[in-house]
Amino acid sequence: MNILPEKIINKYIITADKLKMKHWRELNGCPLNVNAAYDGYTGIKICRFPTNDSLKQYAYPDVTDNFNSLKLSILKDIKKKKSELFGRFKIYKIFLDNFSTGEKWDTKFYPEFPGRDKKGRVQFAKYKGKIVAGNFLSNNIYGFLSAAAGIPERISKFIAKIYSKGLIEPLISGKIPDKTLLKFNDPIADQKAISIGYDEFRNFERSGILV
């Protein structure tokens, strides 16, 4: 059910990046429309990510370097936006657009990172010596970049909670959330991953990597 006029949706919601991601999902046989409750296939991967988290460590592709490179790459764009007029508001809009499920910064849909296989099974990878699920990485980078944008941790975690329930779906897709989404809760593990992202940003700052 659309609740916003078509012209507003086209101008403020359907961005070029959203169209690209929609085409990418279509090419990979994923649903065209996904939300926080989606637990299906997230597309082709360039590595064989196990769906079992209790194998020997060598069985898991190490994504640490690629993941940190992605963080720093996006961070440059955020810093640039922050310096512009109304930069903070622009960042909020970018976050809404890009951190939604299946969108530009949702690493579960990246070929380089774990997500879910065609049977909907959670995939795992090695990150900083630990075995983590795709959901950990997508929430970790959200926390990291939220910290970089100057968003207080409690606020970013609150936003994640209300997003998971679909309460900001009208701003993202122009639609009222369905009953399934309204019953969905942001897992505790996802909230913890956000906090770890904040910690990592502070560690990057102290190390001088972000200078």
NORZISUL-V932847 format. One record per residue. N is the residue number from 0. RES is the residue in one small letter. BURIAL is # if it has 9 or more other ideal C-beta (glycine too) atoms within 8 Angstrom, else .. Layout:
N & RES & BURIAL
N & RES & BURIAL
This chain:
0 & m & .
1 & n & .
2 & i & .
3 & l & #
4 & p & .
5 & e & .
6 & k & .
7 & i & #
8 & i & #
9 & n & .
10 & k & .
11 & y & .
12 & i & #
13 & i & .
14 & t & .
15 & a & .
16 & d & #
17 & k & #
18 & l & #
19 & k & #
20 & m & #
21 & k & #
22 & h & .
23 & w & #
24 & r & #
25 & e & #
26 & l & .
27 & n & #
28 & g & .
29 & c & #
30 & p & .
31 & l & .
32 & n & .
33 & v & #
34 & n & #
35 & a & #
36 & a & #
37 & y & #
38 & d & .
39 & g & #
40 & y & #
41 & t & #
42 & g & #
43 & i & .
44 & k & #
45 & i & .
46 & c & .
47 & r & .
48 & f & #
49 & p & #
50 & t & .
51 & n & .
52 & d & .
53 & s & .
54 & l & .
55 & k & .
56 & q & .
57 & y & .
58 & a & .
59 & y & #
60 & p & .
61 & d & .
62 & v & #
63 & t & #
64 & d & .
65 & n & #
66 & f & #
67 & n & .
68 & s & .
69 & l & #
70 & k & #
71 & l & #
72 & s & .
73 & i & #
74 & l & #
75 & k & .
76 & d & .
77 & i & #
78 & k & #
79 & k & .
80 & k & #
81 & k & #
82 & s & .
83 & e & .
84 & l & .
85 & f & .
86 & g & #
87 & r & #
88 & f & .
89 & k & #
90 & i & #
91 & y & .
92 & k & .
93 & i & #
94 & f & #
95 & l & #
96 & d & #
97 & n & #
98 & f & #
99 & s & #
100 & t & .
101 & g & #
102 & e & #
103 & k & #
104 & w & #
105 & d & #
106 & t & #
107 & k & #
108 & f & #
109 & y & .
110 & p & .
111 & e & .
112 & f & #
113 & p & #
114 & g & #
115 & r & #
116 & d & #
117 & k & .
118 & k & .
119 & g & .
120 & r & .
121 & v & #
122 & q & #
123 & f & #
124 & a & #
125 & k & #
126 & y & #
127 & k & .
128 & g & .
129 & k & .
130 & i & .
131 & v & #
132 & a & #
133 & g & #
134 & n & #
135 & f & #
136 & l & #
137 & s & #
138 & n & #
139 & n & #
140 & i & #
141 & y & #
142 & g & #
143 & f & #
144 & l & #
145 & s & #
146 & a & #
147 & a & #
148 & a & #
149 & g & .
150 & i & .
151 & p & .
152 & e & #
153 & r & .
154 & i & .
155 & s & #
156 & k & #
157 & f & .
158 & i & #
159 & a & #
160 & k & #
161 & i & #
162 & y & #
163 & s & #
164 & k & #
165 & g & #
166 & l & .
167 & i & #
168 & e & #
169 & p & #
170 & l & .
171 & i & #
172 & s & .
173 & g & #
174 & k & #
175 & i & .
176 & p & #
177 & d & .
178 & k & .
179 & t & .
180 & l & #
181 & l & #
182 & k & .
183 & f & #
184 & n & .
185 & d & #
186 & p & .
187 & i & .
188 & a & .
189 & d & #
190 & q & #
191 & k & .
192 & a & #
193 & i & #
194 & s & #
195 & i & #
196 & g & #
197 & y & #
198 & d & .
199 & e & #
200 & f & #
201 & r & #
202 & n & .
203 & f & #
204 & e & #
205 & r & .
206 & s & .
207 & g & .
208 & i & .
209 & l & .
210 & v & .
